[in-house]
């Protein structure tokens, strides 16, 4: 990669990652904003309280625990097959973590898209009888009533969807 190639890639990555929402979520996850030092401490206590010998709680994302367990069980650590197994475990756990992250991002994107589409819907306001084009101004009361009607319709549609899923 040359210097010319680096900056456009860096610039794209910079703008993709340095977003207000990403930064705020990182602050919240670490307990910086809102201030919550217990947030980080809870992670350490949860990891410390875990028991490595409890196989029922191991998952693909716990590759360090699986690796330690394998080292205790396997006598020949230099064996090629053991190294290969260790690499496969690590690769699978990394892929699993990436896929979980991707699924989470897609779920968030769907949630935001659903909100965006709901925000973009026109309110069910009726045009005045003598409308000749141009701007129409609605009273706050009529706008509120239209929003309430829209919320009621959305709620009814969601209930119908839920009933279809339960019945079908």
C-alpha positions in Angstrom: 0.0 0.0 0.0 1.4 3.3 -1.0 1.0 6.7 0.8 -1.5 7.7 -1.9 -3.7 4.7 -1.2 -3.5 5.1 2.6 -5.2 8.5 3.1 -8.4 7.8 1.1 -8.8 4.5 3.0 -8.0 6.2 6.3 -10.3 9.1 5.6 -13.2 6.7 4.8 -12.6 4.6 8.0 -12.3 7.8 10.1 -15.6 9.1 9.0 -17.3 5.7 9.3 -16.1 5.3 12.9 -15.9 8.8 14.4 -19.7 9.4 14.8 -21.3 11.0 17.7 -23.4 7.9 18.4 -20.4 5.6 18.3 -18.5 7.8 20.7 -21.5 8.2 23.1 -22.0 4.4 23.1 -18.4 3.8 23.9 -18.6 6.3 26.8 -21.7 4.6 28.1 -20.2 1.1 27.7 -17.2 2.1 29.8 -19.2 4.0 32.4 -17.8 7.4 31.6 -21.1 9.0 30.6 -23.2 8.8 32.6 -20.5 8.2 35.2 -20.8 4.7 36.5 -17.5 3.1 37.7 -19.3 -0.1 38.6 -19.9 -0.7 34.9 -16.2 -1.7 34.3 -15.9 -3.4 37.7 -18.8 -5.6 36.9 -17.0 -7.0 33.9 -14.0 -7.9 35.9 -16.0 -9.6 38.7 -18.1 -11.5 36.1 -14.9 -12.8 34.5 -13.2 -13.6 37.8 -16.2 -15.5 39.2 -16.3 -17.8 36.1 -15.2 -21.4 36.6 -13.1 -22.8 33.8 -13.9 -26.4 34.6 -17.7 -25.8 34.0 -18.0 -27.1 30.5 -21.7 -26.4 30.3 -21.0 -22.6 30.3 -18.4 -22.6 27.6 -19.3 -21.3 24.2 -17.5 -20.6 21.0 -16.7 -17.1 22.2 -14.9 -18.4 25.3 -11.8 -19.5 23.3 -9.4 -18.5 26.1 -11.2 -20.8 28.6 -11.3 -23.6 26.0 -7.6 -23.1 25.3 -6.7 -23.3 29.0 -8.9 -26.4 29.4 -7.2 -28.0 26.4 -3.7 -27.2 27.8 -4.7 -28.9 31.1 -6.1 -32.0 29.3 -3.6 -32.4 26.4 -0.2 -33.7 27.5 1.8 -33.1 24.3 1.5 -29.3 23.7 4.0 -29.4 20.8 1.8 -31.8 18.7 0.9 -30.4 15.3 -2.7 -31.5 15.7 -3.1 -29.7 19.0 -1.7 -26.5 17.5 -4.1 -26.9 14.6 -7.0 -27.4 16.9 -6.0 -24.4 18.9 -5.9 -22.3 15.8 -9.3 -23.5 14.6 -10.8 -22.7 18.0 -9.4 -19.2 17.9 -10.5 -18.6 14.3 -14.0 -19.9 15.0 -14.3 -17.8 18.1 -13.2 -14.6 16.2 -15.6 -15.3 13.4 -18.4 -15.9 15.9 -17.7 -12.6 17.7 -17.6 -10.8 14.3 -20.9 -12.4 13.2 -22.5 -11.5 16.5 -21.3 -7.9 16.1 -22.6 -7.8 12.6 -26.0 -9.2 13.6 -26.2 -6.6 16.3 -25.4 -3.8 13.8 -28.0 -5.1 11.4 -30.6 -5.3 14.1 -29.8 -1.7 15.0 -29.9 -0.6 11.4 -33.3 -2.2 11.0 -34.6 -0.5 14.1 -33.3 2.9 12.8 -34.8 2.3 9.4 -38.1 1.4 10.9 -38.0 4.6 12.9 -37.0 6.6 9.9 -39.9 5.2 7.8 -42.3 6.0 10.6 -41.1 9.5 10.8 -41.4 9.9 7.0 -45.1 9.0 6.9 -47.5 11.8 6.2 -50.0 12.6 8.9 -53.6 11.7 8.1 -54.7 15.4 7.8 -57.5 16.2 5.4 -57.2 19.0 3.0 -59.7 21.9 3.5 -62.7 21.8 1.2 -61.6 25.0 -0.6 -58.0 24.1 -1.3 -56.5 25.9 -4.3 -52.8 24.9 -3.8 -50.2 26.7 -1.7 -49.4 26.3 1.9 -51.8 24.9 4.5 -51.4 25.6 8.1 -52.7 23.2 10.7 -53.4 23.9 14.3 -51.4 22.1 17.0 -54.6 20.4 18.2 -55.3 18.9 14.7 -51.6 17.8 14.3 -51.8 16.1 17.7 -55.1 14.4 16.8 -53.6 13.2 13.5 -50.5 11.8 15.4 -52.7 10.0 17.8 -54.7 8.5 15.0 -51.5 7.4 13.3 -50.2 5.8 16.5 -53.5 4.0 17.0 -53.3 2.6 13.4 -49.7 1.5 13.9 -50.6 -0.2 17.1 -53.5 -2.0 15.5 -51.3 -3.1 12.6 -48.7 -4.4 15.0 -51.4 -6.4 16.9 -52.6 -7.8 13.6 -49.0 -8.8 12.7 -48.6 -10.4 16.1 -51.9 -12.4 15.8 -50.8 -13.6 12.3 -47.5 -14.9 13.8 -49.3 -16.6 16.7 -52.0 -18.2 14.5 -49.7 -19.1 11.6 
